[in-house]
């Protein structure tokens, strides 16, 4: 049931983004980004993985399997387990969560020497969205070194000649606002030498059918103002 609800939520989110990204495409303009976002030439590293609301983790108790649970981190960053109060998980690594759970169970006297493991089943915010003129628009899991080209290929590639490969838009969230920049991918498509553009968590990639203007003005009106109103937080998906 949870998987079905999650799938429906992702579908709705994808559909909303696709609608917003296409409804005013002819009114967009050249974007401006904070300098550090204009060029992303180094891979994103998740060496120190921290958990966030929406992430799903599995907790296993080796000697007391009845305590095993699969839980999702709540919006307040906490999780609730059997026989104990809420435990903070958001902002911590899986190992830090494991140590905290073991300590609480041990100190409470409910388990003498708990041996626990925490496994990450799903990371909500380590994803990107690819929409527009691609074969399979939708969510893509973010690897350490996912490039813009790799994301588009995972989305089925450009839709024939309708795709505006000279102006692929990358929309990124920073300081609670969304910004956009355009990437010319003509050399990449032709197999010519080109710098890699590495994506970051929650990036939105939009492949337009035509040239567009005023990207950030449009993002301010349709993304920054509309998404928070309908409850899509930066870590919701």
C-alpha positions in Angstrom: 0.0 0.0 0.0 2.8 2.4 0.9 4.6 1.6 -2.4 1.4 2.4 -4.3 0.9 5.7 -2.5 4.5 6.6 -3.0 4.2 5.8 -6.7 1.1 7.9 -7.0 2.8 10.8 -5.3 5.8 10.6 -7.5 3.6 10.4 -10.6 1.6 13.4 -9.4 4.8 15.4 -8.7 6.3 14.4 -12.1 3.1 15.5 -13.8 3.0 18.8 -12.0 6.6 19.6 -12.9 6.0 18.6 -16.5 2.9 20.9 -16.6 4.8 23.8 -15.1 7.8 23.3 -17.3 5.8 23.4 -20.5 2.9 25.7 -19.7 5.0 28.9 -20.1 8.0 27.7 -22.1 7.6 30.4 -24.8 7.9 33.1 -22.2 11.3 32.1 -20.6 14.5 34.0 -20.8 18.3 33.5 -20.3 18.9 32.6 -16.7 21.3 33.9 -14.2 22.7 31.6 -11.4 24.8 32.2 -8.3 28.4 31.9 -9.6 29.1 28.6 -7.9 26.1 27.0 -9.7 26.9 28.2 -13.2 29.5 25.4 -13.7 29.3 22.1 -12.0 32.4 20.3 -13.1 33.1 18.0 -10.2 31.2 14.8 -9.2 28.8 15.0 -6.3 30.1 12.9 -3.3 27.9 11.1 -0.9 30.9 9.7 1.1 29.2 10.8 4.4 25.6 9.8 3.8 23.2 11.6 6.1 19.6 10.7 6.4 16.7 13.1 5.8 12.8 13.2 6.1 11.3 10.8 3.6 14.2 8.3 3.7 13.3 4.7 4.4 15.5 2.6 6.6 15.5 -1.0 7.8 16.5 -1.8 11.3 17.6 -5.4 12.2 18.1 -6.9 15.6 20.2 -9.9 15.2 19.2 -11.8 18.3 15.6 -10.5 18.6 14.1 -10.5 15.1 10.7 -9.6 16.5 12.0 -6.1 16.9 13.0 -5.8 13.2 11.3 -2.8 11.5 11.2 -0.8 8.3 10.4 2.8 9.0 10.3 6.1 7.1 11.8 9.2 8.6 9.1 11.7 9.5 9.0 15.4 8.5 10.3 16.3 11.9 13.4 14.1 11.4 12.4 11.4 13.9 11.5 7.8 13.8 9.4 5.7 16.3 10.3 2.1 17.1 8.8 -0.6 19.3 8.7 0.1 23.0 10.7 3.3 22.9 10.0 7.0 22.2 10.9 8.9 19.1 14.5 8.8 18.0 16.2 11.5 15.9 17.4 10.2 12.6 17.4 13.2 10.2 20.8 14.7 9.8 22.6 11.6 11.1 24.4 8.8 9.3 23.1 5.3 9.4 25.9 4.3 11.7 25.0 7.2 14.1 21.4 6.1 14.1 22.4 2.5 14.8 24.5 3.6 17.8 21.7 5.8 19.2 19.2 3.0 18.9 21.5 0.5 20.6 22.2 2.9 23.4 18.5 3.7 24.1 17.5 0.0 24.1 20.4 -0.9 26.3 19.8 2.0 28.8 16.1 1.4 29.0 16.7 -2.2 30.1 14.6 -3.6 27.3 17.6 -5.3 25.6 20.7 -6.2 27.5 23.3 -6.2 24.7 21.5 -5.3 21.5 23.3 -6.1 18.2 21.7 -3.9 15.6 22.3 -3.0 11.9 20.7 -0.1 10.0 20.2 -0.5 6.2 19.2 2.3 3.9 16.3 1.1 1.6 15.4 4.4 -0.1 16.9 7.9 -0.1 14.3 10.4 -0.9 16.4 13.4 -1.7 19.2 11.7 -3.6 17.3 11.9 -6.9 17.0 14.1 -9.9 14.0 14.7 -12.2 14.3 14.7 -16.0 11.4 16.1 -18.0 10.4 17.7 -21.3 11.5 16.2 -24.6 12.9 12.9 -23.4 11.5 9.5 -23.9 10.8 8.5 -20.3 10.5 11.6 -18.1 10.6 11.0 -14.4 12.7 10.5 -11.3 16.3 9.1 -11.5 18.4 7.9 -8.6 21.5 10.1 -8.1 24.8 8.3 -8.1 28.1 9.8 -6.9 29.0 10.9 -10.4 25.8 11.3 -12.4 26.3 13.6 -15.3 23.7 15.5 -17.2 24.2 13.3 -20.2 23.9 10.1 -18.2 20.6 11.3 -16.7 19.2 12.1 -20.1 20.3 8.7 -21.4 18.6 7.0 -18.4 15.4 8.9 -19.3 15.5 7.3 -22.7 17.4 10.0 -24.5 16.2 13.0 -26.5 13.0 12.8 -28.4 14.3 12.8 -32.0 14.8 16.3 -33.6 12.1 17.9 -31.4 14.6 18.3 -28.5 16.4 21.6 -28.1 19.8 20.1 -27.3 21.5 23.5 -27.6 19.6 24.7 -24.5 19.0 22.1 -21.9 17.8 23.7 -18.7 19.1 22.6 -15.3 17.0 23.9 -12.3 18.6 23.7 -8.9 17.5 24.6 -5.4 19.7 26.8 -3.2 18.8 28.7 -0.1 15.1 27.7 -0.4 14.8 29.0 -4.0 15.1 27.4 -7.4 17.5 28.8 -10.0 18.1 27.7 -13.6 21.0 27.6 -16.1 21.2 26.4 -19.7 23.6 23.9 -21.0 24.5 23.5 -24.7 24.8 19.8 -25.4 25.3 19.8 -29.2 29.0 18.8 -28.9 28.1 16.0 -26.5 25.5 14.6 -28.8 28.0 14.7 -31.7 30.5 12.8 -29.7 32.9 15.8 -29.5 35.0 16.7 -26.5 33.0 18.6 -23.8 33.2 19.2 -20.1 30.9 17.0 -17.9 28.1 18.7 -16.0 27.5 16.8 -12.8 24.1 16.9 -11.2 23.2 17.5 -7.6 20.4 16.1 -5.4 16.9 17.4 -6.3 18.1 18.9 -9.6 15.5 19.2 -12.3 16.6 18.7 -15.9 14.2 20.2 -18.6 14.7 19.5 -22.3 12.7 22.1 -24.3 11.1 21.8 -27.7 12.0 25.4 -28.6 14.2 28.2 -27.5 13.2 29.8 -24.2 13.5 33.1 -22.4 13.4 34.5 -18.9 14.0 31.2 -17.1 14.5 32.5 -13.6 11.5 34.9 -13.9 9.4 31.8 -14.8 10.9 29.7 -12.1 10.1 32.3 -9.5 6.5 32.5 -10.6 5.7 28.8 -11.2 8.2 26.8 -9.1 9.2 29.0 -6.1 5.7 30.3 -5.5 3.6 27.3 -6.5 5.4 24.2 -5.2 5.5 25.3 -1.5 1.8 26.1 -1.6 0.8 22.5 -2.5 3.2 21.0 0.0 6.2 19.9 -2.0 9.2 20.5 0.4 12.8 20.4 -0.8 13.2 16.9 0.7 9.8 15.5 -0.2 11.0 13.3 -3.0 
